[in-house]
Every structure is written in C-alpha cells, then in structure tokens.
C-alpha cells in the first residue's frame, strides 16, 4: 500500500470516446431528458389540479412520477455535462453523492411499485373494503415508509463506501458512478460492502418483488372469474400501466 497512489478524482468513460459522436449524443439525450421532465411534471400537475384524480392510485402514481424525475436527474445532467464539455473528471465525494441519490431513488421506486400493486390488489380483490383499507392516512404512511426505506438503504451503502480508498485505477467504465465499478478499482477491503449489497438485494427482492408478483396472481385469478368482458377489460386497463413499469424497471435492473 505504501507504493500505491490514492486516487482523489475519477474519470467517467461515458457513452462513447469518439469525438464526432459527442454532440449528436448530447442533443439526443438532452431531448430525452427534457421530454422525461416535461412528462413527469405534467403528470404531477394534472394529479394535483384535477380533483377527480385525488384517489390512492393517482396519489401513488404522482409519487412515482416524482421519483422518476429525481432518478433521471441524478445521472443524466452529469452525463450531458461531460458530453458537452468533454470534462469527465469527478471527485470521489461527488461520485459517492451520485451513488447515494441513485440508490435512494431506485430503492424508493421498487418499494413504491410494490405498494401500487397492493393498492390494485385491494381495489380489485377486496373492493368492499377498499375505502377503509386504503384511506388517505394509510396512503401517506405507506409513501413515508417507501421514502424512509430509500433513505435507510442509501445511507447504509454510502456510510460503508466513504472510507474506501481507490488506487487500482481512476477510470470508471460507465457514464455515472455505481458501486460495482467503484468496487473494481478499490484497494480497500470491500467484503462488508458486497455483503450489504447482497443483503439489501435479497430484502428488496423478498419485500417488494414477491408481494408484487403475488398481488397480480390474485388479481388475475379474480379477473378470470369475471364473466362480463367489458368489466374484465376495464380491470386490465388499470393494471397494464403498472405492470409495464414493473417490467421496464426489472429489465433495467438486470441490464
């Protein structure tokens, strides 16, 4: 360790090192980012202003739109800055701050998707008890738990990541900071860090993905018992957007 140089700044490789592609990529992702911001802001404004949408399903959807807005703002602005200025250096502190908010948003989103699946399960499978079960007090409590889980997870990950030293390399093979890339270039003992990632992955998988899966198993069983086709299609129309978001989120997690 005595002959190793401790890295103070890291270099993000980015999406491409070809100079001629930097500006087209900048314009493309700037457009996508602006559309994402506008779309999510419109959803939030519409839900807040339209009294007909002041129901639990849209309350959760508004929170999901806010989290999606935050998660895209964690990584994309930095990527756009690097593409525009060709400045790919980032301090360790800024890198870990990005990791913190990335984990916060990701954990909160996957937890909120589980809450939304429970909301759909209650509305479809237990309609007579829906108003009592999903009261506004319960909805606020569930969303508060979601945000707290995100804060707890990200705080634990960063608390044990801050003492890490980086000396193997200063290059991150990505356009944003993430723990797997940081572990690869760390010369510190990362056993506890990997253990935390593993534990939280299991916790989130059991606590979020399994309830989501089971909720839709019961939902589909209930829907199949409905003999009126119009009612059946109406139920599917309320579940399809949520299922689409779940599958997209899982696909990005696996990639």
Secondary structure, DSSP 8 states (H G I E B T S, - for coil): -TTS----EEEE--S---HHHHHHHHHHHHHHHHHHHHHHHHHHHHHHH-GGG-SHHHHHHHHHHHHHHHHHHHHHHHHHHHHHH---EEEHHHHHHHHHHHHHHHHHHHHHHHHHHHHHHHHHH-GGGHHHHT-HHHHHHHHHHHHHHHHHHHHHHHHHHTT--B-S-SEESSSS--HHHHHHHB-S--HHHHHHHHHHHHHHIIIIIIHHHHHHHHHHHHHHT---HHHHHHHHHHHHHHHHHHHHHHHHHH-
